[in-house]
Amino acid sequence: VRATGRIVCELDETASASSSSRINLGSVLLESEEGHLTRLDLTKVAKQLFIVPGEIVIVEGINRTGQCIEVDAIHDDARCVHSEDTPELNPTQDMVASQNRALDIIVAAGPFTSSRNFQFRPLDELLNRVRSLQPDLLILVGPFIDASHQLMKDELNFNITFEEIFHERVVLRISKALEAIKTHCLMVPSLADVHHHYVFPQPPFDQNHLPTITMLGNPASARVGSLNIGITSSSVLEDISAESISLGQDDRISAMVGKLLRQQTYYPLFPPGVDVPLDTTLWNSVHFDPKFRPDLLIVTSKLKPFAKQVSKSTVCVNPGSLCRGERGGTFARTCWVTDGSLRESPLIERVSVKLEKL
């Protein structure tokens, strides 16, 4: 037989109300579009297996009783043939011109200030480097005003709103730093931003138009010149790591990121992790456009910073946090040769990524 459906985890009726049933080889079911559940026997594929609750798959195998499929193969690739029709983000003429040369990008993720204050000195240091290096693009991913900041825990009374802190100490700071150089900034929120909507997917920050800054939602898909960029600040890697069945995987990070690419979504898990307030009415906004294939995929995470080629055409970067407590953290610098004659060359010949300490 060949069956299509969603991977789900059988609920453990003996588990307490406060605990969740974690998926294992004996609890995997396939849910059809009509809601019918069929047990999956994964014995034959257990030596090399990576499945996540919520992903859509095609299962091949034998159904001897009508109640259980003895699985021979699982197919999870939902990708379409690549198209160049991805909507283009076009903030400046300089960025359009960049398709004929190397595109330099700096990527950093929050927190952007010390755990002791809201002075944003790590952000200042990063902006000093940006002024010196003058990349084409600066991508900043929240949290900017972190809900877990020590001053929040101390329950201090602030004489300024969190929105004012964000606008006056973050946005205007960035705008001023970039006003005399070519660099354009993309800003993406985080669910940890205390001043922003706690829902996933998140809308962009609500700020007045600034010529050097473009506000994007979380997740975000954008095209700069000929480069497709995907960005998410959700806890997707941590959640996949905690909720998946992973057997025989030599490179777990690549396996997790590969699941996003093959499922064409920034968050393949369902139900979501406890810290992801998923709005299912906005489900389509969590998925890639059918014609979108990210060249650069930015997935911020508390896991160790990394830069990896995760497919023939995609590099995934986790820049780490710019500030760790009271110490400086890490950010990423990447350079992409986007000239048409090299567009189809192997990534190793046209892309460089370097993780740097602040």
C-alpha positions as CSV (number, residue, x, y, z in Angstrom):
1,V,0.0,0.0,0.0
2,R,0.9,3.7,-0.3
3,A,-0.7,6.1,2.2
4,T,-0.5,9.8,2.7
5,G,-1.0,11.6,6.0
6,R,0.3,13.3,9.1
7,I,2.6,11.7,11.6
8,V,1.0,11.8,15.0
9,C,1.8,10.4,18.4
10,E,-0.5,8.0,20.2
11,L,-1.6,9.5,23.5
12,D,-0.6,7.6,26.6
13,E,-3.8,7.3,28.7
14,T,-1.7,6.5,31.8
15,A,0.2,9.8,31.6
16,S,-0.6,12.5,34.0
17,A,-2.5,15.6,32.8
18,S,0.6,17.7,33.3
19,S,2.8,15.6,31.2
20,S,2.8,15.0,27.4
21,S,3.3,11.7,25.6
22,R,6.6,11.7,23.8
23,I,6.8,10.0,20.4
24,N,8.6,6.6,20.3
25,L,8.8,3.7,17.9
26,G,5.7,2.1,19.5
27,S,3.5,5.2,19.4
28,V,3.6,6.4,15.8
29,L,0.3,6.7,13.9
30,L,-0.6,8.0,10.5
31,E,-3.6,10.4,10.4
32,S,-5.4,10.6,7.0
33,E,-7.0,13.7,5.7
34,E,-10.3,12.3,6.9
35,G,-9.0,11.8,10.4
36,H,-8.6,8.0,10.3
37,L,-5.6,6.7,12.3
38,T,-3.4,3.8,11.3
39,R,-0.6,2.4,13.4
40,L,2.9,2.3,11.8
41,D,5.3,-0.6,12.3
42,L,8.7,1.0,11.8
43,T,10.8,-2.1,12.4
44,K,12.2,-2.3,8.9
45,V,13.2,1.3,8.7
46,A,14.4,1.8,12.4
47,K,18.1,1.6,11.6
48,Q,18.0,5.0,9.9
49,L,15.0,7.1,10.8
50,F,14.1,10.7,11.5
51,I,10.4,11.6,11.9
52,V,8.7,14.5,13.6
53,P,5.1,14.7,14.9
54,G,3.1,16.8,12.5
55,E,5.0,16.3,9.3
56,I,3.2,15.2,6.2
57,V,4.5,12.0,4.6
58,I,3.9,9.3,2.1
59,V,4.3,5.8,3.6
60,E,4.9,2.6,1.6
61,G,4.5,-0.8,3.1
62,I,2.2,-3.7,3.7
63,N,-1.1,-3.5,5.6
64,R,-2.0,-7.2,6.4
65,T,-4.8,-6.5,8.8
66,G,-6.1,-3.1,7.9
67,Q,-5.0,-1.8,11.2
68,C,-1.2,-1.5,10.9
69,I,1.2,-0.7,8.1
70,E,4.5,-2.5,8.1
71,V,6.6,0.4,6.7
72,D,9.1,-0.2,4.0
73,A,9.8,3.5,3.2
74,I,8.8,7.0,4.3
75,H,8.9,9.9,1.9
76,D,8.8,13.4,3.5
77,D,9.9,15.7,0.6
78,A,7.3,18.2,-0.3
79,R,9.5,20.5,-2.3
80,C,8.5,21.9,-5.7
81,V,10.7,22.5,-8.7
82,H,12.6,25.8,-8.0
83,S,11.3,29.0,-9.6
84,E,12.7,32.5,-9.8
85,D,9.3,34.0,-9.1
86,T,9.9,34.6,-5.4
87,P,8.8,38.2,-4.5
88,E,11.8,40.5,-4.3
89,L,12.6,42.6,-1.3
90,N,14.1,45.8,-2.8
91,P,14.9,48.3,-0.1
92,T,17.7,50.2,-2.0
93,Q,19.2,50.5,-5.4
94,D,22.6,49.5,-3.9
95,M,21.1,46.1,-3.0
96,V,19.7,45.6,-6.5
97,A,23.1,46.3,-8.0
98,S,24.6,43.7,-5.7
99,Q,23.3,40.9,-7.9
100,N,26.3,41.5,-10.1
101,R,28.9,41.2,-7.4
102,A,29.5,39.6,-4.0
103,L,26.7,40.2,-1.4
104,D,28.1,40.8,2.1
105,I,25.8,40.1,5.0
106,I,26.2,40.3,8.8
107,V,23.7,38.3,10.9
108,A,23.2,38.7,14.6
109,A,20.5,37.6,17.1
110,G,19.6,38.9,20.5
111,P,19.9,39.5,23.3
112,F,21.6,42.8,22.3
113,T,22.3,44.1,25.8
114,S,23.8,42.9,29.0
115,S,21.7,41.1,31.6
116,R,22.4,44.0,34.0
117,N,21.0,46.9,32.0
118,F,19.3,48.3,28.9
119,Q,22.3,50.3,27.7
120,F,22.8,48.1,24.6
121,R,26.6,48.3,24.5
122,P,27.0,45.0,22.6
123,L,24.7,46.4,19.9
124,D,26.9,49.5,19.8
125,E,30.0,47.4,19.3
126,L,28.3,45.4,16.5
127,L,27.2,48.7,14.8
128,N,30.8,50.0,15.0
129,R,31.9,46.9,13.1
130,V,29.1,47.4,10.6
131,R,30.3,51.0,10.0
132,S,33.8,49.7,9.5
133,L,32.9,46.7,7.2
134,Q,29.9,48.3,5.5
135,P,28.2,45.1,4.4
136,D,25.3,45.2,2.0
137,L,22.9,43.8,4.5
138,L,22.6,43.6,8.3
139,I,20.1,41.1,9.6
140,L,19.1,41.5,13.3
141,V,16.8,38.9,14.9
142,G,15.2,39.3,18.3
143,P,14.8,39.3,21.2
144,F,15.6,43.0,21.4
145,I,13.7,43.6,24.7
146,D,14.0,40.1,26.2
147,A,11.2,39.0,28.5
148,S,13.7,36.9,30.5
149,H,16.0,39.8,31.1
150,Q,17.2,40.1,34.7
151,L,15.6,43.5,35.2
152,M,12.3,41.9,34.4
153,K,12.8,39.2,37.0
154,D,13.7,41.9,39.5
155,E,10.2,43.4,38.9
156,L,11.6,46.9,38.9
157,N,9.4,49.9,38.1
158,F,10.4,51.4,34.8
159,N,9.7,55.1,34.0
160,I,9.7,54.3,30.3
161,T,7.6,51.8,28.3
162,F,9.2,48.8,26.7
163,E,8.0,50.2,23.3
164,E,9.9,53.4,24.0
165,I,13.0,51.5,25.0
166,F,12.8,49.6,21.7
167,H,12.3,52.7,19.6
168,E,14.7,55.1,21.2
169,R,17.5,52.7,22.3
170,V,17.4,50.2,19.5
171,V,15.7,51.3,16.3
172,L,16.9,54.9,16.3
173,R,20.4,53.7,17.3
174,I,20.5,51.4,14.3
175,S,19.0,54.0,11.9
176,K,21.6,56.6,13.0
177,A,24.5,54.2,12.6
178,L,23.5,53.3,9.0
179,E,22.5,56.7,7.7
180,A,25.9,57.5,6.1
181,I,26.7,54.1,4.7
182,K,25.3,51.7,2.1
183,T,24.1,49.0,4.6
184,H,20.4,48.2,4.9
185,C,19.0,46.5,8.0
186,L,16.3,43.8,8.2
187,M,14.8,43.4,11.7
188,V,12.9,40.2,12.7
189,P,11.0,39.8,16.1
190,S,11.1,37.0,18.6
191,L,8.5,35.4,20.8
192,A,10.7,36.5,23.7
193,D,10.3,40.2,22.8
194,V,8.2,41.5,25.8
195,H,6.9,44.5,23.8
196,H,5.6,42.6,20.8
197,H,2.7,40.2,20.0
198,Y,3.1,36.8,21.6
199,V,1.7,34.7,18.7
200,F,3.3,32.6,16.0
201,P,3.6,33.6,13.3
202,Q,4.4,37.2,14.4
203,P,3.7,40.3,12.5
204,P,6.6,42.8,11.8
205,F,7.4,45.5,14.4
206,D,5.1,48.5,14.1
207,Q,7.5,51.4,13.4
208,N,7.4,54.5,11.3
209,H,9.1,54.2,8.0
210,L,12.9,54.5,8.1
211,P,14.9,54.4,4.9
212,T,17.7,52.2,6.2
213,I,15.5,49.6,8.0
214,T,12.9,47.1,6.8
215,M,10.7,45.3,9.4
216,L,9.9,41.7,8.7
217,G,7.7,39.2,10.5
218,N,8.6,35.9,12.2
219,P,9.1,33.8,10.1
220,A,10.1,35.8,7.1
221,S,11.0,35.0,3.5
222,A,12.7,37.6,1.4
223,R,14.6,37.9,-1.9
224,V,17.5,40.3,-2.1
225,G,18.8,40.5,-5.6
226,S,19.0,36.9,-6.7
227,L,19.5,35.6,-3.1
228,N,16.5,33.9,-1.3
229,I,16.7,34.4,2.5
230,G,14.5,32.6,5.1
231,I,14.5,33.6,8.7
232,T,12.9,32.3,11.9
233,S,13.5,33.0,15.6
234,S,11.2,30.3,16.9
235,S,12.5,27.4,19.1
236,V,12.1,25.0,16.2
237,L,15.4,23.2,16.5
238,E,15.1,22.7,20.2
239,D,11.5,21.5,19.8
240,I,12.4,19.1,17.0
241,S,15.3,17.8,19.0
242,A,13.0,17.1,22.0
243,E,10.1,15.6,20.1
244,S,11.5,13.6,17.2
245,I,12.6,10.0,16.6
246,S,16.2,10.2,15.5
247,L,18.0,6.9,14.7
248,G,21.2,6.4,12.6
249,Q,21.7,10.2,12.0
250,D,25.4,11.1,11.6
251,D,24.6,14.9,11.6
252,R,21.6,15.7,13.7
253,I,21.7,19.4,13.0
254,S,21.6,18.8,9.2
255,A,18.8,16.3,9.7
256,M,16.7,18.8,11.7
257,V,17.2,21.7,9.3
258,G,16.6,19.3,6.4
259,K,13.2,18.6,7.8
260,L,12.3,22.3,7.4
261,L,13.4,22.3,3.8
262,R,11.7,19.1,2.8
263,Q,8.5,19.9,4.6
264,Q,8.6,23.5,3.2
265,T,7.8,25.1,6.5
266,Y,9.6,27.0,9.3
267,Y,7.8,24.9,11.9
268,P,6.9,21.3,11.0
269,L,5.8,20.1,14.4
270,F,2.2,19.7,15.4
271,P,1.1,20.0,18.1
272,P,3.7,22.8,18.7
273,G,6.1,23.0,21.6
274,V,4.8,24.6,24.8
275,D,6.6,27.9,24.2
276,V,5.2,28.3,20.6
277,P,1.7,29.9,20.7
278,L,0.8,28.8,17.2
279,D,-2.2,30.5,15.6
280,T,-3.5,27.8,13.2
281,T,-5.6,30.4,11.4
282,L,-2.3,31.8,10.1
283,W,-0.9,28.3,9.3
284,N,0.0,29.3,5.7
285,S,2.3,32.0,6.9
286,V,4.5,29.5,8.6
287,H,5.1,27.6,5.4
288,F,7.4,28.5,2.5
289,D,5.8,29.8,-0.7
290,P,5.6,26.8,-3.0
291,K,8.1,28.5,-5.3
292,F,10.5,29.6,-2.6
293,R,13.8,27.8,-2.0
294,P,16.0,29.5,0.6
295,D,19.7,29.9,-0.3
296,L,20.4,31.3,3.1
297,L,18.3,29.9,6.0
298,I,18.7,31.7,9.3
299,V,17.4,29.7,12.3
300,T,18.3,31.3,15.6
301,S,18.7,28.9,18.5
302,K,20.1,28.4,22.0
303,L,22.0,25.4,20.5
304,K,25.7,25.9,19.7
305,P,26.3,28.4,16.9
306,F,26.8,26.8,13.5
307,A,27.0,27.4,9.8
308,K,26.3,24.3,7.6
309,Q,25.5,23.4,4.0
310,V,22.3,21.4,4.6
311,S,21.4,20.7,1.0
312,K,22.8,21.1,-2.5
313,S,21.5,24.7,-2.6
314,T,21.0,25.9,1.0
315,V,23.3,27.1,3.8
316,C,21.8,27.3,7.3
317,V,23.2,29.7,9.9
318,N,22.6,29.9,13.6
319,P,24.7,33.0,14.6
320,G,24.3,32.4,18.4
321,S,23.5,35.3,20.8
322,L,25.2,38.6,20.5
323,C,25.3,38.9,24.3
324,R,25.4,36.0,26.8
325,G,24.7,37.4,30.3
326,E,27.3,40.0,30.8
327,R,29.7,38.7,28.2
328,G,29.9,39.2,24.5
329,G,28.6,36.4,22.3
330,T,28.8,35.7,18.6
331,F,27.5,36.8,15.2
332,A,27.9,35.6,11.6
333,R,29.5,37.1,8.5
334,T,28.7,35.6,5.2
335,C,29.5,36.5,1.6
336,W,27.6,35.3,-1.4
337,V,28.8,35.6,-5.0
338,T,25.5,36.2,-6.8
339,D,26.7,36.9,-10.3
340,G,24.6,35.1,-12.9
341,S,27.5,33.1,-14.3
342,L,28.2,31.6,-10.9
343,R,24.6,31.2,-9.7
344,E,24.6,27.4,-10.3
345,S,28.2,26.8,-9.2
346,P,28.6,24.6,-6.1
347,L,28.0,26.5,-2.9
348,I,31.5,25.9,-1.6
349,E,32.8,28.0,-4.6
350,R,30.6,31.0,-4.1
351,V,29.7,31.2,-0.4
352,S,31.8,31.9,2.7
353,V,30.5,32.0,6.3
354,K,32.4,32.9,9.4
355,L,31.2,32.9,13.0
356,E,32.9,35.7,14.9
357,K,33.1,36.7,18.6
358,L,32.0,40.1,19.7
